Amino acid sequence: MKRFIHLAALAIAIFAIALTIPSLLPPMQAVPAPILLSQNINFKPPDVTAPDNRQGGTHRGCQLRDGLSITPLIPDSNIGLTLTESPTFFVYVSQPAAQVEFVLLNEDESEVVYESSLKIDKAGIVGVSISEKGKSKNIEVGKRYVWSFALACDPQERSGDYIVKGWMQRIEPQPTLKSDLANADPRARLIAYANNGIWYDTLATLAQMRRRAPDDASLRAEWTKLLKSQQLEAIADQPLVQSF
């Protein structure tokens, strides 16, 4: 009988301890789903638009030589997002030996933030990165900016330049996106940018990966799919030729 009472008391004590254990443990935290490196890169455009739709170019009376054209790599909405103070902008130039000027301005185009003159040696897609050294003003979170590439038909009369424009806005990443971007794998960061609709960073990261592995057919296919998703199929197969 004493043995039975002893065992019963022991069982009650163990049960009481078990009931207290959950209260001693820290609460469970919600963990975001991990990025699978095998998943496809699907750009999800954010719900933002720019005043004007994307155009092939504003001629303003410019007479370009036959076959010379310039196409900006921007989303259908004409505006792309970035997380960085030094974004990269891409443009397709159809012929070499073209003198191109890049300018980044504030939203109402009253102040120049950055400008650069480029000599295009090869036909193809060119990338221009904003350097800290050349900026006259900081690119601020929450503000929109206008950028343009211009081909000079007549260096003595710049009013007739052939110009293409796009819009850019810098945003602050959400905590989940910050966590995803802490991943050291460039493909994981690429997927995170694309899933969150960060156009300029998606494009720049994928371009950098392609330059490092030019023979990688899967990266080439992802690039083509990304451009086609934003109605840029006409230049999706063009080579990446220069970066400034």
Order of alpha helices (4+ residues) and beta strands (2+ residues): alpha-beta-beta-beta-beta-beta-beta-beta-beta-alpha-alpha-alpha-alpha-beta
